[in-house]
Amino acid sequence: EFARWYFTRVWNERDYQNLWDNYLTPSYKTNVGSGLFEDYVGWWDSVQQVDVNGADVLENNGRDAWVRVNLTFHMRDGRVVVNQVYDYDFLFDPSRGPWMFDASP
């Protein structure tokens, strides 16, 4: 559910600073993409809409979770990139409550 919420929130609200600060671990920022906030914003600004076609929890021990997500990206330039499958690691932050995107180095 968190992956579906995240992608829906990104393209509906586009509150990039909040998402960057509160839902991406430092490991994720460093190991996925360039690690720069400006590039993160640039990527999401190129996306008009994200459809979450499916999300399957592969593992979840209450603190770490591994989720496979199938996404379709509707790009602002008119391209539609369908059925992109990604495996995401999530880490639960008990001090604040949310699940965060994580990446192992």
C-alpha positions in Angstrom: 0.0 0.0 0.0 2.8 2.4 0.8 4.3 2.1 -2.8 0.9 2.8 -4.3 0.4 5.8 -1.9 3.9 7.2 -2.7 3.5 7.1 -6.5 0.0 8.5 -6.3 1.2 11.3 -4.0 4.2 12.2 -6.3 2.2 12.9 -9.3 -0.9 14.3 -7.6 0.7 16.6 -5.1 4.3 16.9 -6.4 5.5 17.8 -2.9 9.1 16.8 -3.8 10.8 18.3 -0.8 8.6 16.5 1.7 9.0 13.2 -0.2 12.8 13.6 -0.5 13.2 14.6 3.2 10.8 12.2 4.8 10.3 9.1 2.6 13.8 8.4 1.0 16.6 7.1 3.2 20.1 8.5 2.8 21.0 5.1 1.3 18.3 5.3 -1.3 19.4 8.9 -2.3 23.0 7.8 -2.6 22.5 4.5 -4.4 19.5 5.2 -6.7 20.0 7.9 -9.4 22.6 10.7 -9.0 21.8 11.4 -5.3 21.0 15.0 -6.1 17.6 16.6 -5.2 17.6 18.6 -8.4 17.8 15.4 -10.5 15.1 13.8 -8.5 12.8 16.8 -9.2 13.9 16.9 -12.8 12.9 13.2 -13.3 9.5 13.6 -11.6 8.8 16.8 -13.5 9.2 14.9 -16.7 6.4 12.5 -15.6 2.8 13.6 -16.2 1.2 10.6 -14.5 2.1 7.2 -12.9 -0.3 4.3 -12.9 0.4 1.6 -10.3 -0.6 -1.6 -12.1 0.2 -3.8 -9.2 2.2 -4.1 -6.0 3.2 -7.4 -4.4 4.8 -7.6 -1.0 7.5 -10.3 -1.4 8.9 -10.0 2.2 7.9 -8.1 5.3 9.2 -8.6 8.8 7.6 -5.4 10.2 10.9 -3.4 9.9 12.1 -4.2 6.4 10.0 -5.0 3.4 10.7 -5.9 -0.2 8.0 -4.9 -2.7 7.7 -5.6 -6.4 5.8 -2.8 -8.2 4.5 -2.7 -11.8 4.3 0.9 -13.1 3.2 2.7 -16.2 4.7 6.2 -16.7 2.9 8.8 -18.8 5.6 11.2 -19.8 5.0 14.9 -20.4 6.6 14.5 -23.9 3.7 12.1 -24.9 5.6 8.8 -24.4 4.0 6.1 -22.4 6.4 3.6 -20.7 4.3 0.6 -19.8 4.7 -2.3 -17.3 8.0 -1.2 -15.7 8.7 -3.7 -12.9 10.8 -2.5 -10.0 11.8 -4.2 -6.7 11.9 -1.7 -3.8 13.4 -2.1 -0.4 11.4 -0.3 2.4 12.6 0.5 5.9 10.2 1.3 8.7 11.2 4.3 10.8 9.7 3.5 14.2 10.7 7.0 15.6 8.5 8.8 13.0 6.2 6.1 11.7 6.5 6.0 7.9 7.9 3.4 5.6 10.8 4.8 3.6 12.3 3.8 0.3 15.7 2.2 1.1 18.6 0.8 -1.0 21.4 -1.5 0.1 24.8 -0.2 -1.0 
